[in-house]
Amino acid sequence: MVSKLQMLLLFTSAGIRHVAASRRSSVSAFAAAFLTDPKSPALVPSRGWRRMTGSSSTRFMSTDAAAAGEKTEEEMAAVKAAREAKKAEKERLKAEKAAKKAAAAAAEEASNRIEEVTYLSLAEQDSYEPMGDMSTVMSRSRSGREFVNVADIGGSESAKISPGSRVWLRGRVNSIRVKGGSCFLVLRQNSFDTIQACYFKDKQNPEQSAKMLKYLKSLTVESMIDLEGIVSPAEVRSCSVQDAELVIQRIHSVSNADAMLPFLVEDAARSEKEVEQSQNTDRPFPRLGQEIRLDHRWLDLRAPANNAIMRIQSAVCQLFRESLYSQGFVEIHTPKLIAGESESGAGVFTTDYFGTTACLAQSPQLYKQMAISADLDRVFEIGPVFRAENSHTRRHLCEFTGLDLEMAINEHYMETLEVVHKMFKHIFEGLETRWARELEVIRTQYESEPVMFTEEPCVIHWPEAMEILRENGFDMGDGLGDLTGAQELALGAVVKEKYGTDFFMLDKYPSNIRPFYTMPDPADDRFSNSYDMFIRGQEICSGAQRCHDPELVTQIIEKKGIEMGDGLKTYIESFRHGVSPHAGAGIGLERVVFLYLGLDNVRKASMFPRDPNRCTP
């Protein structure tokens, strides 16, 4: 067991630091008490001893604790209060510092914030920030700004808008690059007019320059912007304007494009050849499929070539009208909701019409002919045509635009072929001369050559066509069947080689493959006074002399097993009241454009195509 003396030595050696030399009497008293009576209350440890030993059960208290400097409860409370006050002051100073920092950050943010601009008047322009999104255009005012076309800007003094001019333009952000204290932006108008615009940091106004560069960096490709700039001479090979650029003075986004688009217009504008050649490089170009293009057709049509195709489509309609107006035709507009089929053998869309069934017109055929009976001797129409045919080919659509014409003839349907040939010559020549720029843009992405044609109609008769095809290895049987696509292409190749033309006509088709309203050949009723027209070996037009004799057309309808509905009854009745002999033709607009431009699919020639798998967008 540990003796009392050993315990005393243990206590002393453990480091009771607070027992100083001045308190040796207290230690002696403590030792004496311990040796006399170990259980004495005087041996309860002090608070300092408790802290030193970790003991929480036994208390040692010196009899002269007060003399040793122990604090009273009031003193301890005061110390605690002082400590808390110091802490509170520290927290207050911290909060004050944070508030100042936040206020400074808010002030800096406010100074750098780019607010929307409501541009009301050119006279008040100096009061507007030179950058920032434009408030939504809601016809608030006419500001007095005059917007110009990119195509009118040039780097020479002879240009319509020459160097030194200060101009406003609206267009799309075709591309943008901000680096350091500079920005280069390409603005695009009308799909294929482009000009470079640039901005450089102004050392005299660094804060304003920083805001401008910040705003320029926020712009997204394909956003619509208003840009004011000063025309400056420059050499820019990558834009359509190659001898000038714009020095940006003001810029405002009118409509922001999403930062992530389904695809880039730049990718949609590449030729198949360019894409194919890139596939074995480190940076292959993406190959955009037809479906993603058609799903976002508005974006696809921003590609220069695709946009130009729509302009060529418009041009074909314009030239069609010009030619026919010059030849004495009148434009008409026929119903598209009809009581029955207008084309036998063609699928028809039906709809409820107040409790009865109506059809979407497969052509304006019956009404064109009734217009002749109404003494409108030469008529044409440009309008929609609907065909419920479940065809999934590259040249068929369920809805297309028909270019239709009908005219009274004196003796022979060749009168009509001459009118149509003259009309197509006007279209072909007009496209190559008046729309040369659009064709140039298209042919950079889709290669093709101008259509070759003859001065007078090139008409191939059915027997000659059968002979040509047999010579080229086709089994034509009895020669009374329709031509396949392969046979049409082969015939077109031979005709071009033999007659030097991409555009020709084929007449005298077998009667059994033509509609009921076709006039039979007077020499052999197995054939008919009908014709098709071809570009590059593919059909673009179908026509015929019409059967205007009411009794004969009734016989043909019965022979073909067609039900005589109310629509056909009124059609035949118009002949019973007297009608001129007549002939006509129906042309597919999209197919003309598709074949003239040498495209690989008719959907490229349709703005929003409709086929068995697509009814949107």
Secondary structure as GFF3:
##gff-version 3
##sequence-region A 1 617
A	DSSP	alpha_helix	4	13	.	.	.	ID=ss1
A	DSSP	three_ten_helix	21	23	.	.	.	ID=ss2
A	DSSP	alpha_helix	24	36	.	.	.	ID=ss3
A	DSSP	three_ten_helix	41	43	.	.	.	ID=ss4
A	DSSP	alpha_helix	47	53	.	.	.	ID=ss5
A	DSSP	alpha_helix	73	112	.	.	.	ID=ss6
A	DSSP	three_ten_helix	122	127	.	.	.	ID=ss7
A	DSSP	three_ten_helix	150	152	.	.	.	ID=ss8
A	DSSP	beta_strand	166	179	.	.	.	ID=ss9
A	DSSP	beta_strand	182	189	.	.	.	ID=ss10
A	DSSP	beta_strand	193	200	.	.	.	ID=ss11
A	DSSP	alpha_helix	206	218	.	.	.	ID=ss12
A	DSSP	beta_strand	224	233	.	.	.	ID=ss13
A	DSSP	beta_strand	244	255	.	.	.	ID=ss14
A	DSSP	alpha_helix	265	268	.	.	.	ID=ss15
A	DSSP	alpha_helix	272	278	.	.	.	ID=ss16
A	DSSP	alpha_helix	290	295	.	.	.	ID=ss17
A	DSSP	alpha_helix	297	300	.	.	.	ID=ss18
A	DSSP	alpha_helix	304	326	.	.	.	ID=ss19
A	DSSP	beta_strand	330	331	.	.	.	ID=ss20
A	DSSP	beta_strand	337	338	.	.	.	ID=ss21
A	DSSP	beta_strand	350	353	.	.	.	ID=ss22
A	DSSP	beta_strand	356	360	.	.	.	ID=ss23
A	DSSP	alpha_helix	365	373	.	.	.	ID=ss24
A	DSSP	beta_strand	378	386	.	.	.	ID=ss25
A	DSSP	beta_strand	399	408	.	.	.	ID=ss26
A	DSSP	alpha_helix	414	434	.	.	.	ID=ss27
A	DSSP	alpha_helix	436	445	.	.	.	ID=ss28
A	DSSP	beta_strand	459	461	.	.	.	ID=ss29
A	DSSP	alpha_helix	462	471	.	.	.	ID=ss30
A	DSSP	alpha_helix	485	499	.	.	.	ID=ss31
A	DSSP	beta_strand	503	507	.	.	.	ID=ss32
A	DSSP	three_ten_helix	511	513	.	.	.	ID=ss33
A	DSSP	beta_strand	530	535	.	.	.	ID=ss34
A	DSSP	beta_strand	538	545	.	.	.	ID=ss35
A	DSSP	alpha_helix	550	559	.	.	.	ID=ss36
A	DSSP	alpha_helix	566	576	.	.	.	ID=ss37
A	DSSP	beta_strand	582	588	.	.	.	ID=ss38
A	DSSP	alpha_helix	589	596	.	.	.	ID=ss39
A	DSSP	three_ten_helix	602	605	.	.	.	ID=ss40
###
